[in-house]
Amino acid sequence: MYLTGGILNPFIIFLLIPSVFASLSLEKKTNYILIMITLISIIFLTFFYEETSLPFPKKSLVDLYFYYSIPVSLIIALFFLNFFAITFGQESSLRKNALDKTQQLIAKEHELVSLGGQAAAAAHSLATPLSTIKLITQELSKSLRGNNDIEKDILLLRQQVERCNQILKKLTLNPDIDDEFIENELTLSNYLKEIIRSFESISKKKFFFQDNQNTNPIKFKRSIEIIYGLRNFIGNANKFAKEKIFITINSDSEITEIIIEDDGDGFPKDILEKIGEPYIKTKEKNYNNKSGLGLGIFIGGTLLERNYAKITCRNSITRNGAEVIIKWNNRDLAGI
């Protein structure tokens, strides 16, 4: 460009292309550097260039208003195109991240589904060593007959081996059958206690659970969707709480509801009306380090709503933090 007329070269427009295309995929810092290099290049070529023998306009033959309007228009186009390119690039990155997270969740669901088959395979693999242990305990029991202390231990060992055999038979016939010490049906209170215990083992924050008003506890089969949905909302409360998380379950003859509150800063005002939608992000600086794309609430809420729940998200009046209310009609809950 410098050797062929500078700013009057008709192909000067191609100077904008590298920074515009880079803005779609590179980081902001790199984009700003490219924009500055392009801007400096336009200004430089406006004042410094070599005359060319090519049939391009000459500065001496062009009105100065027209001449200086070319770099001005190029600078405006540079900022305009890069602004939209950076915006579209960020949205594309958000969609890609959302797709990756969704694929991870689907992969986890497939893993959970495949556990039944793995349990059946484990049953077949463990059958032979357990039979060997059973034979050895029988022989030890005969050879050590009369030794009361050891006989008790061997008897207990034989009982446990027999129990393992019974469990493996169940898994072989039906991998979905739980062991005797795991309940086939749970109440929401049991669900919440299990989830809270899992968070208490990894979090320093305090959990307060109340089920005094749970007058009509309904039992239903284990549901991965309900567990995942509840974990998402309790996990968010744990993430944004300062010290305390309050979880309450209430029920009567018609409805059952779970109230999850924290003592944090609450939902940002600029996205409060959009809570539950995917790809939302607050502009408030206090949340920048913790906030995501809203996918956790979106996916957790969707899974619970598929199981007939109604979800309300708002800022708590009593705790000043966030409050999530998950409500079921008892008739729907009993049918899960």
C-alpha positions in Angstrom: 0.0 0.0 0.0 2.9 2.3 0.9 4.5 1.8 -2.6 1.2 2.1 -4.6 -0.5 5.3 -3.6 -1.2 4.9 0.0 -4.7 5.7 1.1 -5.8 6.4 -2.5 -5.2 2.7 -3.4 -8.7 1.2 -4.0 -7.5 -2.0 -2.3 -6.9 -0.2 1.0 -10.2 -1.7 2.3 -8.4 -5.1 2.6 -6.4 -3.5 5.5 -9.5 -4.0 7.7 -9.9 -7.7 7.1 -7.3 -9.3 9.4 -8.6 -7.4 12.5 -12.3 -8.1 11.7 -11.7 -11.9 11.2 -9.4 -12.1 14.3 -12.1 -10.5 16.4 -14.4 -13.5 15.9 -12.1 -15.9 17.7 -9.2 -14.3 19.5 -9.1 -12.7 22.9 -10.0 -9.1 23.6 -6.4 -8.0 24.3 -5.2 -9.4 21.0 -8.1 -7.8 19.2 -7.3 -4.4 20.6 -3.7 -4.7 19.6 -4.7 -5.6 16.0 -7.2 -2.7 15.9 -4.5 -0.3 17.1 -2.0 -1.6 14.4 -4.6 -1.2 11.7 -5.5 2.3 13.0 -1.9 3.4 13.0 -1.4 1.9 9.5 -4.4 3.9 8.1 -3.1 7.2 9.6 0.5 6.5 8.4 -0.7 5.7 4.8 -2.7 8.9 4.8 0.4 11.1 5.1 3.3 8.9 3.9 3.3 7.0 0.6 5.0 6.7 -2.7 3.4 8.0 -5.9 2.5 5.1 -8.3 2.4 4.8 -12.1 -0.7 2.7 -11.8 -3.9 4.4 -13.0 -5.0 5.4 -9.4 -6.1 8.9 -8.4 -3.4 11.3 -7.4 -3.6 13.5 -4.3 -2.9 16.6 -6.4 -6.0 15.8 -8.5 -8.3 15.0 -5.6 -10.2 17.4 -3.4 -8.8 17.5 0.1 -12.3 16.9 1.7 -12.7 13.8 -0.4 -9.1 12.7 0.3 -9.4 12.9 4.1 -12.9 11.4 4.1 -11.3 8.1 3.0 -9.2 7.5 6.2 -12.1 8.8 8.4 -14.5 6.3 6.8 -12.0 3.5 7.1 -11.5 4.2 10.8 -15.3 4.3 11.4 -15.7 1.0 9.5 -12.8 -0.5 11.5 -14.4 0.2 14.9 -18.0 -0.6 13.7 -17.1 -4.0 12.1 -14.8 -5.0 15.0 -17.4 -4.2 17.6 -19.9 -6.5 15.9 -17.3 -9.1 15.2 -16.2 -9.2 18.9 -19.9 -9.3 20.0 -20.7 -12.2 17.7 -17.5 -14.0 18.7 -18.4 -13.8 22.4 -21.9 -15.2 21.7 -20.5 -18.0 19.6 -18.1 -18.9 22.5 -21.0 -18.9 24.9 -23.0 -21.3 22.7 -20.0 -23.5 22.3 -19.4 -23.7 26.1 -23.1 -24.4 26.6 -23.0 -27.2 24.1 -20.0 -28.7 25.7 -21.6 -28.7 29.2 -24.8 -30.2 27.8 -22.8 -32.9 26.1 -21.1 -33.6 29.4 -24.4 -33.9 31.2 -25.7 -36.3 28.6 -22.6 -38.4 28.9 -23.1 -38.6 32.6 -26.7 -39.8 32.1 -25.5 -42.5 29.7 -22.9 -43.6 32.4 -25.7 -43.9 35.0 -27.8 -45.9 32.6 -24.9 -48.3 31.9 -24.3 -48.9 35.6 -26.9 -51.7 35.6 -25.1 -53.6 32.9 -21.8 -53.1 34.7 -23.3 -54.5 37.9 -24.4 -57.6 36.0 -20.9 -58.1 34.6 -19.5 -57.6 38.1 -21.9 -60.2 39.4 -20.6 -62.8 37.0 -16.9 -61.9 37.6 -17.2 -62.1 41.4 -19.2 -65.3 41.5 -16.1 -67.6 41.2 -13.9 -65.9 43.9 -16.8 -65.8 46.3 -17.5 -69.5 45.8 -13.8 -70.2 46.6 -14.0 -68.1 49.8 -17.1 -70.1 50.8 -15.3 -73.4 50.4 -12.3 -72.2 52.3 -14.5 -71.0 55.2 -16.2 -74.4 55.3 -12.9 -76.2 55.5 -11.6 -73.8 58.2 -14.8 -74.3 60.2 -14.3 -78.1 60.2 -10.6 -78.0 61.1 -11.0 -75.3 63.9 -14.1 -76.8 65.4 -14.1 -76.3 69.2 -12.3 -72.9 69.2 -15.2 -70.7 70.1 -13.6 -67.4 69.3 -12.5 -68.3 65.8 -15.7 -70.2 65.1 -17.7 -67.0 65.7 -15.5 -65.1 63.2 -15.7 -67.9 60.6 -19.5 -68.1 61.0 -19.8 -64.3 60.5 -17.5 -64.6 57.4 -19.7 -67.4 56.0 -22.9 -65.3 56.6 -21.4 -62.3 54.8 -20.3 -64.5 51.8 -23.8 -65.9 51.6 -25.2 -62.4 51.7 -22.8 -61.3 48.9 -24.0 -64.3 46.8 -27.7 -63.3 47.3 -26.9 -59.7 46.2 -25.1 -61.0 43.1 -28.0 -63.2 42.2 -30.3 -60.2 42.3 -28.0 -58.2 40.2 -27.7 -61.0 37.7 -31.5 -61.4 37.4 -32.3 -57.7 37.6 -29.5 -55.1 37.8 -32.0 -52.4 39.0 -32.8 -54.2 42.3 -31.2 -52.4 45.2 -29.5 -54.1 48.2 -31.6 -54.7 51.3 -30.1 -51.8 53.2 -31.1 -49.3 50.5 -34.7 -48.3 50.5 -36.6 -48.7 47.2 -38.6 -45.6 47.9 -37.7 -42.3 49.6 -39.4 -39.2 50.8 -38.2 -35.8 49.7 -36.9 -35.3 53.2 -34.6 -38.3 52.7 -33.5 -37.0 49.3 -32.6 -33.6 50.9 -30.8 -35.1 53.8 -28.6 -37.2 51.5 -27.8 -34.2 49.3 -27.0 -32.0 52.3 -24.7 -34.6 53.8 -22.8 -34.7 50.5 -22.3 -30.9 50.5 -21.4 -30.8 54.2 -18.4 -33.1 53.5 -16.9 -30.6 51.0 -18.2 -27.2 52.2 -17.3 -25.1 55.2 -20.7 -23.4 55.2 -23.5 -24.3 57.6 -26.7 -26.0 56.4 -30.0 -25.7 58.4 -32.7 -28.2 57.5 -36.3 -28.1 58.8 -39.0 -30.6 58.1 -41.3 -29.9 61.0 -44.1 -28.8 58.8 -43.8 -31.9 56.5 -47.1 -33.4 57.6 -47.7 -35.5 54.5 -44.4 -37.2 53.4 -44.9 -39.1 50.2 -42.5 -41.9 49.2 -41.6 -42.5 45.6 -38.9 -44.3 43.7 -35.4 -42.9 43.3 -35.3 -40.3 40.5 -32.0 -39.2 39.0 -33.7 -36.1 37.5 -35.1 -35.0 40.9 -31.7 -35.6 42.7 -29.8 -33.7 40.0 -32.3 -30.8 40.0 -32.3 -30.4 43.8 -28.5 -30.7 43.9 -28.2 -27.9 41.3 -30.3 -25.4 43.4 -28.6 -26.4 46.7 -25.2 -26.2 45.0 -26.0 -22.7 43.8 -27.1 -21.7 47.3 -23.8 -23.1 48.7 -21.8 -21.3 46.0 -23.3 -17.8 46.7 -24.0 -18.0 50.4 -21.7 -16.2 52.8 -22.1 -18.6 55.8 -25.5 -20.2 56.0 -27.9 -22.1 53.8 -31.5 -22.7 54.9 -33.6 -25.6 53.5 -37.2 -26.1 54.5 -39.7 -28.6 53.4 -43.4 -28.1 54.0 -46.4 -30.2 53.0 -50.1 -30.6 53.7 -52.9 -32.7 52.1 -52.6 -30.9 48.7 -49.1 -29.6 48.1 -45.4 -30.2 49.0 -42.8 -27.5 48.7 -39.1 -27.1 49.3 -37.7 -23.7 50.1 -33.9 -23.1 49.6 -32.5 -19.8 50.9 -29.0 -18.4 51.5 -27.5 -15.4 53.2 -25.7 -14.1 50.1 -26.3 -11.1 48.0 -29.4 -12.5 46.2 -30.1 -12.7 42.5 -28.7 -9.8 40.5 -31.5 -7.3 39.7 -30.6 -7.1 36.0 -31.3 -10.8 35.4 -33.9 -11.5 38.1 -36.8 -11.6 35.6 -34.8 -13.9 33.3 -33.8 -16.5 36.0 -34.4 -20.0 34.5 -33.4 -19.0 31.0 -30.1 -20.2 29.5 -27.2 -18.0 28.4 -27.8 -15.1 30.8 -25.0 -13.2 32.5 -25.2 -10.3 35.0 -23.3 -7.1 34.5 -22.9 -6.5 38.2 -19.2 -6.7 39.2 -19.9 -8.5 42.6 -21.0 -11.6 40.7 -18.4 -11.8 38.0 -16.1 -14.3 39.7 -19.0 -16.7 40.6 -21.7 -16.3 37.9 -21.9 -18.6 34.9 -24.3 -18.8 32.0 -27.4 -19.7 34.0 -27.2 -23.3 32.6 -27.2 -24.9 36.0 -30.6 -23.4 37.0 -31.9 -23.9 33.5 -31.1 -27.6 33.3 -32.0 -28.3 37.0 -35.2 -26.5 36.6 -36.1 -28.3 33.4 -35.5 -31.7 35.0 -37.7 -30.8 38.0 -40.4 -29.3 35.8 -40.4 -32.6 33.8 -41.3 -34.2 37.1 -44.3 -31.8 37.6 -42.6 -29.3 39.8 -43.3 -25.5 39.7 -40.3 -23.3 40.4 -40.2 -19.8 41.7 -36.9 -17.8 42.0 -36.8 -14.5 43.9 -34.8 -12.6 46.5 -35.7 -13.6 50.1 -37.3 -10.9 52.2 -36.3 -12.5 55.5 -32.7 -13.7 54.6 -31.8 -11.0 52.1 -30.2 -13.6 49.9 -31.6 -15.7 47.1 -34.8 -17.9 47.5 -35.9 -20.8 45.4 -39.3 -22.4 46.0 -40.0 -25.8 44.4 -43.6 -26.9 44.7 -45.5 -30.1 43.7 -49.1 -31.1 43.9 -49.1 -34.2 46.1 -51.1 -36.1 43.4 -48.3 -35.5 40.9 -45.5 -36.3 43.3 -47.1 -39.6 44.3 -47.3 -40.6 40.6 -43.6 -40.2 39.9 
